[in-house]
Amino acid sequence: MDLTQTITLSVIIVLTIFLVVIGFQVFFVLRDFRKTLFRMNRLLDDADDLITQIKKPIEATGNLLTSAVAGIGIAHFLKRIGKHEREQK
């Protein structure tokens, strides 16, 4: 073998080793990224459950206030009707 072939062969061997090492590193990075995404998904699911639990009492309070306003409106209406009937007598 002459000098050119030796240099070419050694460069190919070094590049192959580097590519194998980089391939392993990419594999480990992608595996860690997958674990991180799984944990993030679990965290978002827990946050969604928490928001749902917080939202229920707030909606119930809103419904209660809406019912109270409707009841006050009906009572006011009945009071006006009763007052109007008393004035006619």
N, CA, C and O atoms as a GROMACS GRO file, in nm:
protein
  356
    1MET      N    1   0.084  -0.119   0.000
    1MET     CA    2   0.000   0.000   0.000
    1MET      C    3   0.089   0.125   0.000
    1MET      O    4   0.190   0.132   0.069
    2ASP      N    5   0.047   0.218  -0.077
    2ASP     CA    6   0.122   0.342  -0.076
    2ASP      C    7   0.064   0.438   0.027
    2ASP      O    8  -0.033   0.405   0.095
    3LEU      N    9   0.122   0.553   0.040
    3LEU     CA   10   0.088   0.650   0.144
    3LEU      C   11  -0.056   0.702   0.128
    3LEU      O   12  -0.124   0.722   0.228
    4THR      N   13  -0.102   0.725   0.008
    4THR     CA   14  -0.236   0.776  -0.017
    4THR      C   15  -0.342   0.678   0.029
    4THR      O   16  -0.440   0.717   0.092
    5GLN      N   17  -0.324   0.552  -0.003
    5GLN     CA   18  -0.420   0.450   0.040
    5GLN      C   19  -0.423   0.437   0.192
    5GLN      O   20  -0.530   0.419   0.251
    6THR      N   21  -0.309   0.446   0.255
    6THR     CA   22  -0.301   0.435   0.401
    6THR      C   23  -0.373   0.552   0.467
    6THR      O   24  -0.449   0.534   0.563
    7ILE      N   25  -0.349   0.670   0.416
    7ILE     CA   26  -0.416   0.789   0.472
    7ILE      C   27  -0.567   0.779   0.449
    7ILE      O   28  -0.644   0.807   0.540
    8THR      N   29  -0.609   0.740   0.330
    8THR     CA   30  -0.751   0.726   0.299
    8THR      C   31  -0.815   0.621   0.389
    8THR      O   32  -0.925   0.643   0.442
    9LEU      N   33  -0.750   0.509   0.408
    9LEU     CA   34  -0.803   0.404   0.494
    9LEU      C   35  -0.812   0.450   0.638
    9LEU      O   36  -0.912   0.422   0.706
   10SER      N   37  -0.711   0.519   0.686
   10SER     CA   38  -0.715   0.567   0.826
   10SER      C   39  -0.823   0.673   0.844
   10SER      O   40  -0.888   0.676   0.949
   11VAL      N   41  -0.844   0.760   0.746
   11VAL     CA   42  -0.950   0.861   0.753
   11VAL      C   43  -1.086   0.793   0.754
   11VAL      O   44  -1.175   0.831   0.830
   12ILE      N   45  -1.103   0.692   0.670
   12ILE     CA   46  -1.230   0.619   0.666
   12ILE      C   47  -1.256   0.550   0.800
   12ILE      O   48  -1.370   0.552   0.848
   13ILE      N   49  -1.156   0.492   0.860
   13ILE     CA   50  -1.172   0.424   0.989
   13ILE      C   51  -1.207   0.525   1.098
   13ILE      O   52  -1.296   0.500   1.180
   14VAL      N   53  -1.138   0.639   1.100
   14VAL     CA   54  -1.166   0.742   1.202
   14VAL      C   55  -1.306   0.798   1.184
   14VAL      O   56  -1.379   0.815   1.282
   15LEU      N   57  -1.346   0.828   1.061
   15LEU     CA   58  -1.481   0.880   1.035
   15LEU      C   59  -1.588   0.777   1.072
   15LEU      O   60  -1.692   0.814   1.126
   16THR      N   61  -1.562   0.650   1.044
   16THR     CA   62  -1.657   0.545   1.081
   16THR      C   63  -1.674   0.538   1.232
   16THR      O   64  -1.785   0.525   1.281
   17ILE      N   65  -1.565   0.547   1.305
   17ILE     CA   66  -1.573   0.545   1.452
   17ILE      C   67  -1.651   0.666   1.502
   17ILE      O   68  -1.736   0.653   1.591
   18PHE      N   69  -1.623   0.784   1.446
   18PHE     CA   70  -1.696   0.904   1.486
   18PHE      C   71  -1.845   0.892   1.456
   18PHE      O   72  -1.927   0.930   1.538
   19LEU      N   73  -1.879   0.839   1.339
   19LEU     CA   74  -2.021   0.824   1.304
   19LEU      C   75  -2.091   0.725   1.395
   19LEU      O   76  -2.207   0.745   1.431
   20VAL      N   77  -2.023   0.617   1.434
   20VAL     CA   78  -2.082   0.520   1.526
   20VAL      C   79  -2.106   0.586   1.662
   20VAL      O   80  -2.212   0.568   1.722
   21VAL      N   81  -2.007   0.662   1.710
   21VAL     CA   82  -2.021   0.730   1.839
   21VAL      C   83  -2.134   0.833   1.832
   21VAL      O   84  -2.216   0.841   1.924
   22ILE      N   85  -2.140   0.910   1.725
   22ILE     CA   86  -2.247   1.009   1.708
   22ILE      C   87  -2.383   0.940   1.698
   22ILE      O   88  -2.482   0.990   1.751
   23GLY      N   89  -2.388   0.826   1.631
   23GLY     CA   90  -2.513   0.749   1.623
   23GLY      C   91  -2.562   0.706   1.760
   23GLY      O   92  -2.681   0.716   1.790
   24PHE      N   93  -2.471   0.657   1.845
   24PHE     CA   94  -2.509   0.620   1.981
   24PHE      C   95  -2.558   0.742   2.059
   24PHE      O   96  -2.657   0.734   2.132
   25GLN      N   97  -2.488   0.853   2.044
   25GLN     CA   98  -2.529   0.975   2.116
   25GLN      C   99  -2.668   1.021   2.071
   25GLN      O  100  -2.751   1.059   2.154
   26VAL      N  101  -2.695   1.016   1.940
   26VAL     CA  102  -2.827   1.054   1.889
   26VAL      C  103  -2.933   0.959   1.945
   26VAL      O  104  -3.042   1.003   1.981
   27PHE      N  105  -2.902   0.830   1.952
   27PHE     CA  106  -2.996   0.734   2.008
   27PHE      C  107  -3.030   0.768   2.153
   27PHE      O  108  -3.147   0.767   2.191
   28PHE      N  109  -2.928   0.799   2.234
   28PHE     CA  110  -2.953   0.831   2.375
   28PHE      C  111  -3.027   0.963   2.390
   28PHE      O  112  -3.111   0.977   2.479
   29VAL      N  113  -2.996   1.060   2.306
   29VAL     CA  114  -3.067   1.188   2.312
   29VAL      C  115  -3.213   1.169   2.277
   29VAL      O  116  -3.301   1.222   2.345
   30LEU      N  117  -3.241   1.093   2.172
   30LEU     CA  118  -3.380   1.068   2.133
   30LEU      C  119  -3.455   0.988   2.239
   30LEU      O  120  -3.573   1.012   2.263
   31ARG      N  121  -3.387   0.894   2.304
   31ARG     CA  122  -3.450   0.818   2.411
   31ARG      C  123  -3.484   0.908   2.529
   31ARG      O  124  -3.593   0.898   2.585
   32ASP      N  125  -3.391   0.997   2.566
   32ASP     CA  126  -3.419   1.092   2.674
   32ASP      C  127  -3.531   1.189   2.636
   32ASP      O  128  -3.613   1.225   2.719
   33PHE      N  129  -3.532   1.229   2.510
   33PHE     CA  130  -3.638   1.318   2.462
   33PHE      C  131  -3.774   1.249   2.469
   33PHE      O  132  -3.874   1.312   2.504
   34ARG      N  133  -3.779   1.121   2.436
   34ARG     CA  134  -3.903   1.044   2.445
   34ARG      C  135  -3.951   1.037   2.590
   34ARG      O  136  -4.070   1.054   2.616
   35LYS      N  137  -3.859   1.013   2.684
   35LYS     CA  138  -3.895   1.009   2.825
   35LYS      C  139  -3.947   1.145   2.872
   35LYS      O  140  -4.044   1.153   2.947
   36THR      N  141  -3.882   1.251   2.826
   36THR     CA  142  -3.924   1.385   2.864
   36THR      C  143  -4.064   1.415   2.810
   36THR      O  144  -4.147   1.472   2.881
   37LEU      N  145  -4.089   1.377   2.685
   37LEU     CA  146  -4.223   1.398   2.629
   37LEU      C  147  -4.328   1.317   2.704
   37LEU      O  148  -4.440   1.366   2.725
   38PHE      N  149  -4.294   1.196   2.746
   38PHE     CA  150  -4.388   1.114   2.821
   38PHE      C  151  -4.421   1.180   2.955
   38PHE      O  152  -4.537   1.186   2.996
   39ARG      N  153  -4.318   1.231   3.023
   39ARG     CA  154  -4.339   1.299   3.151
   39ARG      C  155  -4.420   1.427   3.132
   39ARG      O  156  -4.507   1.458   3.214
   40MET      N  157  -4.393   1.501   3.026
   40MET     CA  158  -4.467   1.624   2.997
   40MET      C  159  -4.613   1.593   2.969
   40MET      O  160  -4.702   1.665   3.013
   41ASN      N  161  -4.638   1.486   2.897
   41ASN     CA  162  -4.776   1.445   2.868
   41ASN      C  163  -4.848   1.409   2.997
   41ASN      O  164  -4.963   1.448   3.016
   42ARG      N  165  -4.781   1.336   3.086
   42ARG     CA  166  -4.841   1.301   3.214
   42ARG      C  167  -4.868   1.425   3.298
   42ARG      O  168  -4.971   1.434   3.365
   43LEU      N  169  -4.777   1.521   3.296
   43LEU     CA  170  -4.793   1.645   3.370
   43LEU      C  171  -4.913   1.724   3.316
   43LEU      O  172  -4.991   1.779   3.394
   44LEU      N  173  -4.926   1.730   3.185
   44LEU     CA  174  -5.038   1.802   3.125
   44LEU      C  175  -5.171   1.732   3.155
   44LEU      O  176  -5.272   1.799   3.174
   45ASP      N  177  -5.172   1.600   3.159
   45ASP     CA  178  -5.292   1.527   3.196
   45ASP      C  179  -5.332   1.557   3.340
   45ASP      O  180  -5.450   1.577   3.370
   46ASP      N  181  -5.234   1.561   3.430
   46ASP     CA  182  -5.262   1.595   3.570
   46ASP      C  183  -5.314   1.738   3.582
   46ASP      O  184  -5.406   1.764   3.660
   47ALA      N  185  -5.256   1.830   3.506
   47ALA     CA  186  -5.303   1.969   3.508
   47ALA      C  187  -5.445   1.978   3.455
   47ALA      O  188  -5.526   2.055   3.507
   48ASP      N  189  -5.476   1.900   3.352
   48ASP     CA  190  -5.612   1.900   3.297
   48ASP      C  191  -5.712   1.848   3.401
   48ASP      O  192  -5.821   1.904   3.415
   49ASP      N  193  -5.675   1.742   3.472
   49ASP     CA  194  -5.762   1.690   3.578
   49ASP      C  195  -5.783   1.793   3.689
   49ASP      O  196  -5.894   1.809   3.739
   50LEU      N  197  -5.677   1.861   3.726
   50LEU     CA  198  -5.686   1.963   3.830
   50LEU      C  199  -5.775   2.078   3.786
   50LEU      O  200  -5.857   2.127   3.865
   51ILE      N  201  -5.760   2.122   3.664
   51ILE     CA  202  -5.843   2.231   3.613
   51ILE      C  203  -5.989   2.188   3.608
   51ILE      O  204  -6.078   2.268   3.638
   52THR      N  205  -6.014   2.064   3.570
   52THR     CA  206  -6.152   2.014   3.567
   52THR      C  207  -6.211   2.014   3.706
   52THR      O  208  -6.327   2.051   3.724
   53GLN      N  209  -6.133   1.973   3.806
   53GLN     CA  210  -6.183   1.972   3.944
   53GLN      C  211  -6.208   2.112   3.996
   53GLN      O  212  -6.301   2.134   4.074
   54ILE      N  213  -6.128   2.208   3.955
   54ILE     CA  214  -6.147   2.346   3.997
   54ILE      C  215  -6.265   2.409   3.924
   54ILE      O  216  -6.337   2.491   3.980
   55LYS      N  217  -6.284   2.370   3.799
   55LYS     CA  218  -6.389   2.429   3.716
   55LYS      C  219  -6.529   2.391   3.763
   55LYS      O  220  -6.622   2.471   3.752
   56LYS      N  221  -6.546   2.271   3.814
   56LYS     CA  222  -6.679   2.225   3.855
   56LYS      C  223  -6.741   2.314   3.962
   56LYS      O  224  -6.855   2.357   3.944
   57PRO      N  225  -6.672   2.345   4.076
   57PRO     CA  226  -6.735   2.432   4.175
   57PRO      C  227  -6.760   2.574   4.124
   57PRO      O  228  -6.857   2.639   4.164
   58ILE      N  229  -6.673   2.622   4.037
   58ILE     CA  230  -6.693   2.756   3.982
   58ILE      C  231  -6.818   2.758   3.894
   58ILE      O  232  -6.896   2.854   3.900
   59GLU      N  233  -6.837   2.655   3.813
   59GLU     CA  234  -6.958   2.647   3.730
   59GLU      C  235  -7.081   2.635   3.818
   59GLU      O  236  -7.185   2.695   3.789
   60ALA      N  237  -7.071   2.557   3.925
   60ALA     CA  238  -7.185   2.541   4.015
   60ALA      C  239  -7.220   2.675   4.080
   60ALA      O  240  -7.338   2.708   4.093
   61THR      N  241  -7.120   2.751   4.120
   61THR     CA  242  -7.144   2.883   4.179
   61THR      C  243  -7.207   2.976   4.077
   61THR      O  244  -7.299   3.051   4.109
   62GLY      N  245  -7.159   2.971   3.954
   62GLY     CA  246  -7.219   3.053   3.847
   62GLY      C  247  -7.364   3.016   3.823
   62GLY      O  248  -7.448   3.104   3.806
   63ASN      N  249  -7.393   2.887   3.823
   63ASN     CA  250  -7.531   2.843   3.805
   63ASN      C  251  -7.618   2.889   3.921
   63ASN      O  252  -7.733   2.930   3.900
   64LEU      N  253  -7.564   2.882   4.044
   64LEU     CA  254  -7.638   2.927   4.161
   64LEU      C  255  -7.668   3.077   4.152
   64LEU      O  256  -7.779   3.120   4.182
   65LEU      N  257  -7.570   3.154   4.111
   65LEU     CA  258  -7.591   3.299   4.097
   65LEU      C  259  -7.692   3.330   3.987
   65LEU      O  260  -7.775   3.419   4.002
   66THR      N  261  -7.685   3.257   3.878
   66THR     CA  262  -7.781   3.276   3.770
   66THR      C  263  -7.922   3.245   3.818
   66THR      O  264  -8.017   3.317   3.786
   67SER      N  265  -7.936   3.137   3.894
   67SER     CA  266  -8.067   3.100   3.948
   67SER      C  267  -8.116   3.206   4.047
   67SER      O  268  -8.235   3.240   4.048
   68ALA      N  269  -8.025   3.258   4.129
   68ALA     CA  270  -8.064   3.361   4.226
   68ALA      C  271  -8.110   3.487   4.154
   68ALA      O  272  -8.210   3.548   4.194
   69VAL      N  273  -8.040   3.528   4.049
   69VAL     CA  274  -8.079   3.647   3.973
   69VAL      C  275  -8.215   3.624   3.908
   69VAL      O  276  -8.299   3.714   3.906
   70ALA      N  277  -8.237   3.505   3.854
   70ALA     CA  278  -8.366   3.474   3.793
   70ALA      C  279  -8.476   3.475   3.898
   70ALA      O  280  -8.586   3.526   3.873
   71GLY      N  281  -8.448   3.420   4.014
   71GLY     CA  282  -8.546   3.421   4.123
   71GLY      C  283  -8.579   3.562   4.169
   71GLY      O  284  -8.695   3.593   4.195
   72ILE      N  285  -8.479   3.646   4.181
   72ILE     CA  286  -8.502   3.785   4.220
   72ILE      C  287  -8.585   3.857   4.115
   72ILE      O  288  -8.673   3.936   4.148
   73GLY      N  289  -8.557   3.830   3.989
   73GLY     CA  290  -8.634   3.890   3.880
   73GLY      C  291  -8.780   3.846   3.885
   73GLY      O  292  -8.870   3.928   3.865
   74ILE      N  293  -8.803   3.718   3.911
   74ILE     CA  294  -8.941   3.668   3.920
   74ILE      C  295  -9.011   3.729   4.041
   74ILE      O  296  -9.128   3.768   4.032
   75ALA      N  297  -8.940   3.738   4.155
   75ALA     CA  298  -9.000   3.797   4.276
   75ALA      C  299  -9.034   3.943   4.251
   75ALA      O  300  -9.141   3.989   4.293
   76HIS      N  301  -8.948   4.016   4.185
   76HIS     CA  302  -8.974   4.156   4.153
   76HIS      C  303  -9.095   4.168   4.061
   76HIS      O  304  -9.180   4.255   4.079
   77PHE      N  305  -9.102   4.080   3.961
   77PHE     CA  306  -9.215   4.080   3.869
   77PHE      C  307  -9.346   4.051   3.942
   77PHE      O  308  -9.446   4.119   3.919
   78LEU      N  309  -9.345   3.949   4.031
   78LEU     CA  310  -9.466   3.916   4.108
   78LEU      C  311  -9.505   4.030   4.201
   78LEU      O  312  -9.623   4.056   4.222
   79LYS      N  313  -9.406   4.098   4.256
   79LYS     CA  314  -9.433   4.211   4.344
   79LYS      C  315  -9.500   4.324   4.266
   79LYS      O  316  -9.593   4.388   4.315
   80ARG      N  317  -9.454   4.348   4.145
   80ARG     CA  318  -9.515   4.454   4.062
   80ARG      C  319  -9.657   4.416   4.022
   80ARG      O  320  -9.746   4.501   4.020
   81ILE      N  321  -9.678   4.287   3.991
   81ILE     CA  322  -9.813   4.243   3.955
   81ILE      C  323  -9.907   4.260   4.075
   81ILE      O  324 -10.019   4.309   4.060
   82GLY      N  325  -9.860   4.219   4.194
   82GLY     CA  326  -9.943   4.232   4.315
   82GLY      C  327  -9.972   4.378   4.344
   82GLY      O  328 -10.084   4.411   4.383
   83LYS      N  329  -9.878   4.464   4.328
   83LYS     CA  330  -9.896   4.607   4.353
   83LYS      C  331  -9.994   4.665   4.252
   83LYS      O  332 -10.079   4.747   4.288
   84HIS      N  333  -9.982   4.622   4.128
   84HIS     CA  334 -10.072   4.671   4.021
   84HIS      C  335 -10.216   4.625   4.049
   84HIS      O  336 -10.310   4.701   4.028
   85GLU      N  337 -10.234   4.501   4.097
   85GLU     CA  338 -10.369   4.450   4.126
   85GLU      C  339 -10.430   4.524   4.244
   85GLU      O  340 -10.550   4.552   4.244
   86ARG      N  341 -10.349   4.557   4.345
   86ARG     CA  342 -10.400   4.631   4.461
   86ARG      C  343 -10.442   4.772   4.422
   86ARG      O  344 -10.538   4.826   4.478
   87GLU      N  345 -10.372   4.832   4.328
   87GLU     CA  346 -10.408   4.967   4.283
   87GLU      C  347 -10.538   4.965   4.206
   87GLU      O  348 -10.612   5.064   4.210
   88GLN      N  349 -10.570   4.858   4.135
   88GLN     CA  350 -10.692   4.850   4.056
   88GLN      C  351 -10.814   4.830   4.145
   88GLN      O  352 -10.925   4.863   4.105
   89LYS      N  353 -10.796   4.776   4.266
   89LYS     CA  354 -10.912   4.751   4.353
   89LYS      C  355 -10.954   4.871   4.425
   89LYS      O  356 -11.050   4.866   4.502
   0.00000   0.00000   0.00000
